[in-house]
Amino acid sequence: MITIVLADDEVLLRKALAALLPLEGDITVLAEAQDGESAIEATLRHQPDVLVIDLEMPGVDGLAAVAQIRRTRPEQVILMLTRHARPGVLRKALKLGVQGFVSKSAEPAHITSVITGLHAGKRWIDPDVSALAVIDDCPLTERELDVLRVTSEGYSVADIAARLHLAQGTVRNYLSNAMQKTQTRTRHEAARYAREHDWL
């Protein structure tokens, strides 16, 4: 029996997976989490064989949650669910030791077989995820994307600086570069442009 913690902010998808995965294989869902914070807490408390976590979540996202979990449980097996993985995100996740990537549109039977494979020590990246990650048309740097991501959550420059541990002047420089590269007039327009192009 393989134990998992399931973390996804989309309630319908999370509930469906929690119900369907045990029907497809020898899987027990120990806990569900609706955001990064609760994913960290549930994983550290329940110590599952495999953590199945969504990449995009409000507040603490999947990558930030994985980074925190790794500090306490470096051996934790992790499967990341994603709609689209940018090359930078894929690289970051692999650096953090994420063993598997599966598209959120995958069949439950496929997700179950990947969980079983990861538990047996294998790695897996869905072909459609890796194909998307190879097509890199994003002119923005990782740091410029970081400030736009926080901007799109409605934070001020001072808040962004505090959240990303940067100087306010540095944040302004990143925002200015991002606005030039996206040919937009405001940081919010730049963030919207980046979202529309699947860069965030």
C-alpha positions as CSV (number, residue, x, y, z in Angstrom):
1,M,0.0,0.0,0.0
2,I,1.4,3.4,-1.0
3,T,0.4,6.4,1.2
4,I,0.0,9.8,-0.2
5,V,-0.8,13.4,0.8
6,L,-2.8,15.2,-1.9
7,A,-2.3,19.0,-2.2
8,D,-4.4,21.1,-4.7
9,D,-6.4,24.3,-4.2
10,E,-9.0,23.2,-6.8
11,V,-11.5,21.4,-4.5
12,L,-13.3,19.5,-7.3
13,L,-10.1,18.1,-8.7
14,R,-8.6,17.3,-5.3
15,K,-11.8,15.5,-4.2
16,A,-12.0,13.6,-7.5
17,L,-8.4,12.4,-7.2
18,A,-8.8,11.5,-3.5
19,A,-11.8,9.3,-4.5
20,L,-10.4,7.8,-7.7
21,L,-6.7,7.1,-7.0
22,P,-7.4,4.4,-4.4
23,L,-9.8,2.7,-6.9
24,E,-7.0,2.6,-9.5
25,G,-4.3,1.1,-7.3
26,D,-3.0,0.3,-3.8
27,I,-3.1,3.9,-2.7
28,T,-4.2,5.4,0.6
29,V,-4.8,9.1,0.9
30,L,-3.6,10.1,4.4
31,A,-4.6,13.8,4.1
32,E,-5.7,16.5,1.7
33,A,-4.3,20.1,1.6
34,Q,-5.8,23.1,-0.1
35,D,-2.7,25.3,-0.1
36,G,1.1,25.2,0.3
37,E,1.0,25.9,4.0
38,S,-1.3,23.0,4.8
39,A,0.6,20.8,2.3
40,I,3.8,21.4,4.3
41,E,2.0,20.7,7.6
42,A,0.3,17.6,6.4
43,T,3.4,16.1,4.8
44,L,5.5,16.6,7.9
45,R,2.8,15.3,10.1
46,H,1.8,12.2,8.1
47,Q,5.1,11.4,6.3
48,P,3.5,9.9,3.2
49,D,5.4,7.7,0.7
50,V,4.5,10.2,-2.0
51,L,3.4,13.8,-1.9
52,V,1.2,14.7,-4.8
53,I,1.2,18.5,-5.1
54,D,-0.2,21.2,-7.4
55,L,2.4,23.6,-8.8
56,E,0.1,26.7,-8.8
57,M,-1.5,27.4,-5.4
58,P,-2.3,30.7,-3.6
59,G,0.1,32.0,-1.0
60,V,2.9,29.4,-0.7
61,D,3.0,27.8,-4.1
62,G,4.0,24.2,-4.9
63,L,7.7,25.0,-5.4
64,A,8.0,27.0,-2.2
65,A,6.2,24.2,-0.3
66,V,8.5,21.6,-1.7
67,A,11.6,23.7,-0.8
68,Q,10.4,23.8,2.8
69,I,9.5,20.1,3.0
70,R,12.9,19.2,1.6
71,R,14.7,20.9,4.5
72,T,13.0,18.5,7.0
73,R,12.4,15.5,4.7
74,P,15.1,15.4,2.1
75,E,14.1,11.9,1.0
76,Q,10.4,12.8,0.4
77,V,9.1,11.4,-3.0
78,I,7.2,14.2,-4.8
79,L,4.9,14.2,-7.8
80,M,4.0,17.6,-9.1
81,L,0.7,18.3,-11.0
82,T,0.8,21.1,-13.5
83,R,-1.2,22.7,-16.3
84,H,1.9,24.2,-17.9
85,A,5.5,24.1,-16.8
86,R,7.8,26.9,-18.0
87,P,11.4,25.8,-18.4
88,G,12.5,27.8,-15.4
89,V,9.9,26.2,-13.2
90,L,10.8,22.7,-14.5
91,R,14.5,23.4,-13.8
92,K,13.7,24.8,-10.3
93,A,11.6,21.8,-9.5
94,L,14.2,19.3,-10.7
95,K,16.8,21.1,-8.7
96,L,14.6,20.7,-5.6
97,G,14.5,16.9,-6.4
98,V,10.9,16.6,-7.6
99,Q,10.8,13.1,-9.1
100,G,7.7,13.4,-11.3
101,F,5.6,15.8,-13.3
102,V,2.1,14.9,-14.5
103,S,-0.4,17.1,-16.4
104,K,-3.5,17.9,-14.5
105,S,-5.6,16.7,-17.4
106,A,-4.1,13.2,-17.1
107,E,-6.3,10.1,-16.4
108,P,-6.4,8.9,-12.8
109,A,-5.1,5.5,-13.9
110,H,-2.0,7.3,-15.4
111,I,-1.4,9.3,-12.2
112,T,-1.7,6.1,-10.2
113,S,0.9,4.3,-12.4
114,V,3.3,7.3,-12.1
115,I,2.9,7.4,-8.3
116,T,3.6,3.6,-8.2
117,G,6.7,4.2,-10.4
118,L,8.0,7.0,-8.3
119,H,7.5,5.0,-5.1
120,A,9.7,2.3,-6.8
121,G,12.5,4.8,-7.3
122,K,11.8,5.9,-10.9
123,R,11.3,9.3,-12.4
124,W,8.6,10.6,-14.7
125,I,7.9,13.8,-16.8
126,D,4.8,13.7,-18.9
127,P,5.7,14.3,-22.6
128,D,3.3,17.2,-22.9
129,V,4.7,18.9,-19.8
130,S,8.3,18.5,-21.1
131,A,7.3,19.6,-24.6
132,L,5.8,22.8,-23.2
133,A,8.8,23.4,-21.1
134,V,11.2,23.2,-24.0
135,I,9.4,25.9,-26.0
136,D,10.8,28.9,-24.2
137,D,9.7,32.2,-25.7
138,C,9.8,34.1,-22.4
139,P,12.2,37.1,-22.5
140,L,11.9,37.7,-18.8
141,T,14.4,36.5,-16.2
142,E,13.4,34.4,-13.2
143,R,13.7,37.4,-10.9
144,E,11.5,39.6,-13.2
145,L,8.9,36.8,-13.2
146,D,9.1,36.6,-9.4
147,V,8.3,40.3,-9.0
148,L,5.5,40.1,-11.5
149,R,4.0,37.1,-9.8
150,V,3.8,39.0,-6.5
151,T,2.7,42.2,-8.3
152,S,-0.3,40.3,-9.7
153,E,-1.4,39.4,-6.2
154,G,-1.9,43.1,-5.6
155,Y,1.2,43.9,-3.4
156,S,3.0,47.3,-3.3
157,V,6.6,47.7,-4.2
158,A,7.5,47.8,-0.5
159,D,5.5,44.6,0.1
160,I,7.1,42.9,-2.9
161,A,10.6,43.9,-1.6
162,A,9.8,42.5,1.8
163,R,8.3,39.2,0.5
164,L,11.2,38.5,-1.9
165,H,13.9,39.9,0.5
166,L,15.1,42.5,-2.1
167,A,15.8,46.2,-1.9
168,Q,12.9,48.4,-3.1
169,G,15.2,49.9,-5.8
170,T,16.0,46.4,-7.1
171,V,12.3,45.6,-7.3
172,R,11.7,48.8,-9.3
173,N,14.5,47.9,-11.7
174,Y,13.1,44.4,-12.3
175,L,9.6,45.9,-12.8
176,S,10.9,48.5,-15.2
177,N,12.8,45.8,-17.2
178,A,9.7,43.6,-17.3
179,M,7.6,46.6,-18.5
180,Q,10.1,47.4,-21.3
181,K,10.3,43.7,-22.4
182,T,6.5,43.4,-22.5
183,Q,6.0,46.9,-23.9
184,T,3.5,47.7,-21.2
185,R,3.0,50.9,-19.3
186,T,2.3,49.6,-15.8
187,R,3.5,46.7,-13.7
188,H,0.0,45.4,-13.5
189,E,-0.2,45.4,-17.3
190,A,3.1,43.6,-17.4
191,A,1.9,41.0,-15.0
192,R,-1.3,40.5,-17.0
193,Y,0.7,40.2,-20.2
194,A,3.0,37.6,-18.6
195,R,0.0,35.6,-17.3
196,E,-1.7,35.7,-20.7
197,H,1.5,34.3,-22.3
198,D,1.7,31.5,-19.7
199,W,5.0,32.8,-18.4
200,L,3.9,33.0,-14.7
